[in-house]
């Protein structure tokens, strides 16, 4: 059974960088049949996909267009985890952030516990 | 704004059946059989209950079923139980640039 454990601060100041990590157990980040995603959820914007990374003979990383170059997702094979970095945050980035695994049938079957990140001075 | 349209709330009595609709377009729900449904209780992460339009993950009750017709997907819950009271979200693939688009969510109230 795949488990995802998120870590990172719950409070970030405006204009700074939001950084979260998602540690994987029960699967490998280098799996050829899975992809590793970041989502967020807020009352105003609902559930949104932010970005993903996956390995298919080489590493692929994709981002949501609306993130406009503010986002970085990185795999870390040495620790079997992946990270999210969102720079130049504003209060509009306040949300619960989730990491999640998608399997070969496009099933989002494993989610992290969620991290409420507030952007405030 | 959410890309997929769901009713804000639905209600049903214990033991009855309800159906939640999820309306998209020909660019998402109508073009791909990659529709999923999630159940979310307050303060918890979404839980996958249907994927591939009508497939159930291991451990999910057969009381949950999914279908699709044209640009609209549907989730049916039969034999309503108190523990089914939660928010439900649909999700569809919408192409390589937008692999996940979500509905706005539906609150299920069990009377």
Interface residues (C-beta under 8 A of the other chain):
Chain A: X37 X39 X46 X47 X48 X49 X52 X62 X64 X65 X98 X105 X106 X107 X108 X109 X111 X112 X113 X114
Chain B: X2 X34 X36 X38 X44 X45 X46 X47 X48 X51 X52 X55 X57 X89 X91 X93 X96 X97 X98 X99 X100 X101 X102 X103 X104 X105
